[in-house]
Amino acid sequence: MVVVAIGFAESLSAPEVAWSLVDAGFKVIAFSRKGRKAALRHSHHVTLFEITAPEQDCVAALKELSSALDKLAEQTACTVLLPLDDSSLWLCSRLRQDSQLILAGASGDCAELALDKQKQTELAAAAGFAVPRTAFAANESGLSACATEYPLILRPARAVMSSDGRLHKGRNWICCDEAELRRARSSWNGRDLMMVQPFLEGSSEGVFGLATSRGVLAWSGHRRLRMMNPHGSGSSACIAREVADDVKRPVSAFIKSCNWRGMFMIELLRTKDGRPWFVEFNGRAWGSMALSRRQSLEYPAWTVKLALNPDFVPEGNLNRAEEIVCRNLGRELMHLLFVLRGPRSRAIRKWPSFWRALIDISRARSKSSFYNWRRDDWRVFASDCWYTIREQVFKSH
């Protein structure tokens, strides 16, 4: 039996990825951060082991993960490693590669691309995407020079960064004027390279696929119905949508130019004029994996099979156009709390009303389901809801 090690177990997509692999006949083992509560811990389909969080000690995390995988390889004929988030992608791409361990994730230049937003924007522009005017600032004076027009958004140029032996993520800020920029600049303090772009309003979309030697297969897409935090965050509810041909062309060019293999996600922002703007490329599992799986699009299992056999091609109907809705219960409840708190920048002109949000969340749809729900593993769903709320409430303070 092939064993697939996935991580981090705290990742939003972890339960759905694990079930995709289990249903495909793989044995699944997940790694998590020591001391962190993961909903996947409550699954009877998955075994977990812990390592030091890279946010505390990168060297220890790499050493412990490598040691655990070496022991696993000694006990199994074939072990596949599948990173699920940016932190695990960073770790896994730095592990020593040998014949006993197959990495079903990015390595080398592809791993660097998946974590580097500057390289992504350059490649996206070359592939034919509309890319917002982008500047990069490495210090406070550079940031002031880049801020020539408001409103603007500040985003870290790298998905994760290593400094002082620890891995960390940067923050986003939306600024409508010089006063808000000064507050953001004070919090940022020139710690990491920062992207500066005009703040565009519109609807967020995702494009998904499986990159193979035959090109991109199993196209699918979604549109966010709600974000957990209307100020800007992952979705709490999304609806499936067909991928238009004018979007497929630059996506295909992007994937071909970097020789990507396996599952991927490209985030777009569609403005009122109907124009889709490139936001970022995610070279790993995404949060709304539940929506893909409700359409029988088993991207995680396909990615592992592709790593085992470069000629693998998924079978069945790969063209999905049903308007299925998927929601994350914990994030939906947090959406209400964020709506009550109100916007943090005057650049956001449209803020949902609490009662409208409550009605939308309470409304039942005929083709609607929840993230991370599985009848024979219901404890995962319950614990995921609780952990999501607890983590966000404490983070907000």
C-alpha positions as CSV (number, residue, x, y, z in Angstrom):
1,M,0.0,0.0,0.0
2,V,1.2,3.5,-0.8
3,V,1.4,5.8,2.2
4,V,0.8,9.5,1.7
5,A,2.1,12.0,4.3
6,I,0.3,15.3,4.3
7,G,0.7,18.5,6.3
8,F,0.2,20.6,8.0
9,A,-2.9,19.0,9.5
10,E,-4.1,22.4,10.6
11,S,-4.5,23.5,7.0
12,L,-8.0,24.4,6.0
13,S,-8.0,21.9,3.2
14,A,-6.5,19.0,5.3
15,P,-9.7,17.0,6.0
16,E,-10.9,17.1,2.4
17,V,-7.4,16.2,1.0
18,A,-7.2,13.3,3.5
19,W,-10.6,11.9,2.5
20,S,-9.7,12.3,-1.2
21,L,-6.6,10.2,-0.7
22,V,-8.4,7.6,1.6
23,D,-11.2,7.1,-1.0
24,A,-8.5,6.5,-3.7
25,G,-7.0,3.7,-1.6
26,F,-4.0,5.4,0.0
27,K,-3.1,5.2,3.6
28,V,-2.8,8.7,5.0
29,I,-0.5,10.0,7.7
30,A,-0.5,13.7,8.6
31,F,2.0,15.9,10.4
32,S,1.0,18.8,12.6
33,R,2.6,21.5,14.7
34,K,3.3,20.6,18.3
35,G,0.6,22.1,20.6
36,R,-1.8,23.1,17.7
37,K,-5.3,21.8,17.6
38,A,-6.2,20.2,14.2
39,A,-9.6,19.0,13.3
40,L,-8.0,16.1,11.4
41,R,-6.8,14.8,14.8
42,H,-10.4,13.6,15.4
43,S,-10.5,11.6,12.1
44,H,-10.5,7.8,12.4
45,H,-9.1,7.6,8.8
46,V,-5.8,9.4,9.6
47,T,-2.8,9.0,11.9
48,L,-1.0,12.1,13.1
49,F,2.5,12.9,14.3
50,E,3.8,16.2,15.6
51,I,6.9,18.3,14.7
52,T,8.2,21.6,16.0
53,A,6.4,24.5,14.4
54,P,8.6,26.2,11.8
55,E,7.4,29.5,13.2
56,Q,9.4,28.6,16.3
57,D,12.4,26.8,14.8
58,C,12.9,26.1,11.1
59,V,15.9,23.9,11.6
60,A,14.2,21.7,14.3
61,A,11.1,21.4,12.1
62,L,13.1,20.2,9.1
63,K,15.1,17.8,11.2
64,E,12.1,16.3,12.9
65,L,10.1,16.0,9.7
66,S,13.0,14.4,7.9
67,S,13.5,11.9,10.7
68,A,9.8,10.9,10.8
69,L,9.7,10.4,7.1
70,D,12.9,8.3,7.1
71,K,11.3,6.0,9.7
72,L,8.1,5.9,7.7
73,A,10.0,5.0,4.5
74,E,11.7,2.1,6.4
75,Q,8.3,0.6,7.1
76,T,6.6,1.1,3.8
77,A,7.4,0.2,0.2
78,C,6.4,3.7,-1.1
79,T,5.9,7.0,0.6
80,V,4.6,10.1,-1.0
81,L,4.8,13.6,0.6
82,L,2.1,16.1,-0.2
83,P,2.4,19.6,1.3
84,L,-0.9,21.4,1.9
85,D,0.0,25.0,2.7
86,D,2.7,27.5,2.1
87,S,4.7,26.7,5.3
88,S,4.7,22.9,4.5
89,L,5.6,23.7,0.9
90,W,8.6,25.7,2.1
91,L,9.6,22.8,4.4
92,C,9.1,20.0,2.0
93,S,11.0,21.7,-0.8
94,R,14.0,21.8,1.5
95,L,14.0,18.1,2.5
96,R,16.7,15.8,1.1
97,Q,15.3,14.0,-1.8
98,D,15.9,10.2,-2.2
99,S,14.4,7.3,-4.0
100,Q,12.4,6.2,-1.0
101,L,10.4,9.5,-0.8
102,I,8.3,10.9,-3.7
103,L,7.4,14.6,-3.4
104,A,4.0,15.2,-4.9
105,G,4.5,18.9,-4.6
106,A,6.7,21.7,-5.9
107,S,10.5,21.7,-5.7
108,G,13.3,23.8,-7.0
109,D,12.2,26.7,-9.2
110,C,8.5,25.7,-9.0
111,A,8.6,25.8,-5.2
112,E,10.2,29.2,-5.4
113,L,7.6,30.5,-7.8
114,A,4.8,29.2,-5.6
115,L,6.1,31.3,-2.7
116,D,7.3,34.4,-4.6
117,K,4.6,36.9,-5.6
118,Q,7.0,39.1,-7.5
119,K,7.9,36.2,-9.8
120,Q,4.3,35.3,-10.1
121,T,3.2,38.8,-11.3
122,E,6.1,38.9,-13.8
123,L,5.1,35.5,-15.2
124,A,1.4,36.4,-15.2
125,A,2.0,39.5,-17.2
126,A,4.1,37.5,-19.7
127,A,1.3,34.9,-20.0
128,G,-1.3,37.5,-20.9
129,F,-3.1,38.2,-17.6
130,A,-4.2,41.7,-16.7
131,V,-1.9,42.5,-13.7
132,P,-2.5,45.6,-11.5
133,R,0.3,48.2,-11.6
134,T,2.8,46.7,-9.0
135,A,5.7,48.2,-7.2
136,F,7.9,46.6,-4.5
137,A,9.2,48.3,-1.4
138,A,12.1,47.0,0.9
139,N,12.1,49.9,3.4
140,E,9.9,52.8,4.6
141,S,11.3,55.4,2.2
142,G,10.7,53.0,-0.7
143,L,7.2,52.4,0.5
144,S,6.5,56.2,0.5
145,A,7.9,56.5,-3.0
146,C,5.6,53.7,-4.2
147,A,2.5,55.2,-2.7
148,T,1.6,57.6,-5.5
149,E,-2.1,56.9,-5.7
150,Y,-4.9,56.0,-3.3
151,P,-6.6,53.7,-2.4
152,L,-3.9,51.0,-2.4
153,I,-3.2,47.6,-0.9
154,L,0.0,46.4,0.7
155,R,0.8,42.7,0.5
156,P,3.9,40.7,1.4
157,A,6.0,39.8,-1.7
158,R,6.5,36.3,-0.3
159,A,3.9,33.8,1.0
160,V,6.2,32.9,3.9
161,M,9.6,34.3,5.0
162,S,12.4,33.0,7.1
163,S,14.3,35.2,9.5
164,D,16.2,34.5,12.7
165,G,15.6,30.8,12.2
166,R,11.9,31.2,12.2
167,L,9.2,31.1,9.4
168,H,6.6,33.8,9.4
169,K,3.9,35.4,7.2
170,G,3.4,39.0,6.6
171,R,0.3,41.2,6.8
172,N,-2.0,42.9,4.3
173,W,-3.1,46.5,4.6
174,I,-5.6,48.6,2.7
175,C,-4.9,52.3,2.8
176,C,-7.2,55.1,1.5
177,D,-4.9,58.0,2.4
178,E,-1.6,59.1,3.9
179,A,-2.8,58.7,7.5
180,E,-3.7,55.0,7.0
181,L,-0.4,54.5,5.1
182,R,1.5,55.9,8.1
183,R,-0.2,53.4,10.5
184,A,0.5,50.5,8.1
185,R,4.1,51.6,7.7
186,S,4.6,51.8,11.4
187,S,3.3,48.2,11.9
188,W,5.3,46.9,8.9
189,N,8.5,48.6,9.9
190,G,10.3,47.5,6.8
191,R,10.6,43.9,7.9
192,D,9.9,42.2,4.6
193,L,9.6,43.0,0.9
194,M,6.2,44.5,0.3
195,M,4.0,44.6,-2.8
196,V,2.2,47.9,-3.5
197,Q,-0.8,47.8,-5.8
198,P,-3.9,49.9,-6.4
199,F,-6.9,48.6,-4.4
200,L,-9.4,47.2,-6.8
201,E,-13.0,46.3,-5.9
202,G,-14.7,43.4,-7.4
203,S,-15.6,39.7,-7.0
204,S,-13.0,37.1,-6.2
205,E,-12.7,34.1,-8.4
206,G,-10.6,30.9,-8.4
207,V,-9.4,28.8,-11.3
208,F,-8.4,25.2,-10.6
209,G,-6.9,22.4,-12.7
210,L,-4.5,19.5,-12.9
211,A,-1.3,20.3,-14.9
212,T,0.0,17.3,-16.8
213,S,2.3,16.6,-19.7
214,R,-0.8,16.9,-21.9
215,G,-1.6,20.4,-20.6
216,V,-4.2,21.5,-18.1
217,L,-7.0,18.9,-17.4
218,A,-10.1,19.0,-15.2
219,W,-10.7,22.7,-15.3
220,S,-13.0,24.1,-12.7
221,G,-13.7,27.4,-11.0
222,H,-15.5,29.2,-8.2
223,R,-16.7,32.6,-7.2
224,R,-16.7,33.8,-3.6
225,L,-20.1,34.5,-2.3
226,R,-18.7,35.7,1.0
227,M,-15.3,36.2,2.6
228,M,-14.9,35.3,6.3
229,N,-13.6,38.9,6.8
230,P,-15.1,41.3,4.2
231,H,-12.0,43.4,4.7
232,G,-10.1,40.6,2.8
233,S,-9.7,36.9,3.6
234,G,-10.4,33.4,2.4
235,S,-14.0,32.5,1.5
236,S,-16.6,31.4,3.9
237,A,-19.0,30.5,1.0
238,C,-18.3,29.9,-2.7
239,I,-20.2,28.7,-5.7
240,A,-18.9,26.6,-8.6
241,R,-18.6,28.3,-12.0
242,E,-17.4,27.4,-15.5
243,V,-14.0,28.7,-16.5
244,A,-14.2,31.0,-19.6
245,D,-12.0,30.4,-22.6
246,D,-10.5,33.9,-22.2
247,V,-9.3,32.9,-18.8
248,K,-8.1,29.4,-19.8
249,R,-5.7,30.9,-22.4
250,P,-3.4,32.9,-19.9
251,V,-3.7,30.1,-17.3
252,S,-2.5,27.6,-19.8
253,A,0.4,29.9,-20.8
254,F,1.3,30.5,-17.2
255,I,1.4,26.8,-16.3
256,K,3.3,25.8,-19.5
257,S,5.9,28.5,-19.0
258,C,6.9,27.3,-15.5
259,N,6.5,23.5,-16.4
260,W,4.1,23.0,-13.4
261,R,2.8,19.5,-12.6
262,G,-0.1,18.6,-10.3
263,M,-2.9,20.6,-8.9
264,F,-2.9,24.4,-8.9
265,M,-5.1,27.4,-8.2
266,I,-5.0,30.9,-9.6
267,E,-6.9,33.6,-7.8
268,L,-8.5,36.4,-9.9
269,L,-10.4,39.6,-9.1
270,R,-13.1,40.5,-11.5
271,T,-13.9,44.2,-11.5
272,K,-17.3,45.8,-12.4
273,D,-16.2,46.2,-16.0
274,G,-15.9,42.4,-16.3
275,R,-12.1,42.3,-16.5
276,P,-10.3,39.5,-14.6
277,W,-7.2,40.7,-12.8
278,F,-4.4,38.3,-11.7
279,V,-4.0,38.2,-7.9
280,E,-1.8,35.2,-7.1
281,F,-0.9,31.6,-7.9
282,N,-1.2,28.8,-5.3
283,G,0.8,25.7,-6.0
284,R,-0.8,23.6,-3.3
285,A,-4.1,22.6,-2.0
286,W,-6.6,25.4,-1.6
287,G,-9.2,26.1,1.1
288,S,-12.3,25.5,-1.0
289,M,-11.2,21.9,-1.9
290,A,-14.6,20.8,-0.6
291,L,-16.3,22.4,-3.6
292,S,-14.0,20.6,-6.1
293,R,-14.7,17.3,-4.4
294,R,-18.5,17.8,-4.4
295,Q,-18.1,17.9,-8.2
296,S,-16.0,14.6,-8.1
297,L,-12.9,16.5,-9.0
298,E,-10.3,14.6,-6.8
299,Y,-7.3,16.9,-7.3
300,P,-5.3,15.6,-4.3
301,A,-5.6,12.0,-5.3
302,W,-4.9,12.8,-8.9
303,T,-1.8,14.8,-7.9
304,V,-0.4,11.8,-5.9
305,K,-1.2,9.5,-8.8
306,L,0.6,11.9,-11.2
307,A,3.7,11.9,-9.0
308,L,3.7,8.1,-9.0
309,N,3.1,7.9,-12.8
310,P,3.9,10.9,-15.0
311,D,1.6,9.6,-17.7
312,F,-1.4,9.5,-15.4
313,V,-4.6,11.0,-16.8
314,P,-7.9,11.2,-14.7
315,E,-10.9,9.4,-16.1
316,G,-14.5,10.3,-16.2
317,N,-16.4,13.5,-16.9
318,L,-14.0,16.3,-16.2
319,N,-16.2,19.2,-17.3
320,R,-18.3,20.5,-14.5
321,A,-20.8,23.4,-14.7
322,E,-23.2,22.8,-11.9
323,E,-23.9,25.7,-9.6
324,I,-23.0,23.9,-6.4
325,V,-22.4,26.0,-3.2
326,C,-20.0,25.1,-0.4
327,R,-19.8,26.8,3.0
328,N,-17.5,26.7,6.0
329,L,-19.7,26.8,9.1
330,G,-17.1,28.2,11.4
331,R,-16.1,30.9,8.9
332,E,-19.7,31.8,8.2
333,L,-20.2,32.5,11.9
334,M,-17.0,34.5,12.0
335,H,-18.3,36.5,9.0
336,L,-21.1,37.8,11.1
337,L,-18.7,38.9,13.8
338,F,-16.4,40.6,11.3
339,V,-19.4,42.4,9.8
340,L,-20.4,43.6,13.2
341,R,-16.9,44.9,13.9
342,G,-17.0,47.0,10.8
343,P,-14.3,48.0,8.2
344,R,-10.8,48.9,9.1
345,S,-10.2,51.2,6.2
346,R,-12.3,54.0,4.6
347,A,-11.1,52.6,1.2
348,I,-13.8,49.9,1.5
349,R,-17.0,51.7,0.4
350,K,-19.4,48.7,0.4
351,W,-19.7,46.9,3.8
352,P,-22.4,44.3,4.2
353,S,-25.2,44.9,6.8
354,F,-25.5,42.5,9.6
355,W,-29.1,41.6,8.9
356,R,-28.4,41.1,5.2
357,A,-25.5,38.9,6.1
358,L,-27.6,36.9,8.6
359,I,-30.3,36.3,6.0
360,D,-27.8,35.2,3.4
361,I,-26.1,32.8,5.8
362,S,-29.4,31.4,7.0
363,R,-30.8,30.9,3.5
364,A,-30.9,27.2,2.4
365,R,-29.9,26.2,-1.2
366,S,-30.9,23.0,-2.9
367,K,-27.3,22.3,-4.0
368,S,-25.4,23.4,-0.9
369,S,-23.0,21.5,1.4
370,F,-20.4,22.3,4.1
371,Y,-16.7,22.1,4.0
372,N,-15.1,19.2,5.9
373,W,-18.3,17.2,6.3
374,R,-18.3,13.4,6.1
375,R,-20.9,11.3,7.8
376,D,-18.5,8.6,9.1
377,D,-16.1,11.3,10.3
378,W,-18.5,13.9,11.7
379,R,-16.2,14.8,14.7
380,V,-13.9,16.4,12.2
381,F,-16.6,18.8,11.1
382,A,-17.6,19.7,14.7
383,S,-14.1,20.3,15.9
384,D,-13.2,22.3,12.7
385,C,-16.0,24.7,13.4
386,W,-15.0,25.2,17.0
387,Y,-11.3,25.5,16.3
388,T,-11.9,28.0,13.5
389,I,-14.0,30.3,15.8
390,R,-11.6,30.0,18.7
391,E,-8.5,30.7,16.6
392,Q,-10.0,33.8,14.9
393,V,-11.4,35.2,18.1
394,F,-8.1,35.0,19.9
395,K,-6.3,36.3,16.8
396,S,-8.5,39.3,16.7
397,H,-7.4,40.2,20.2
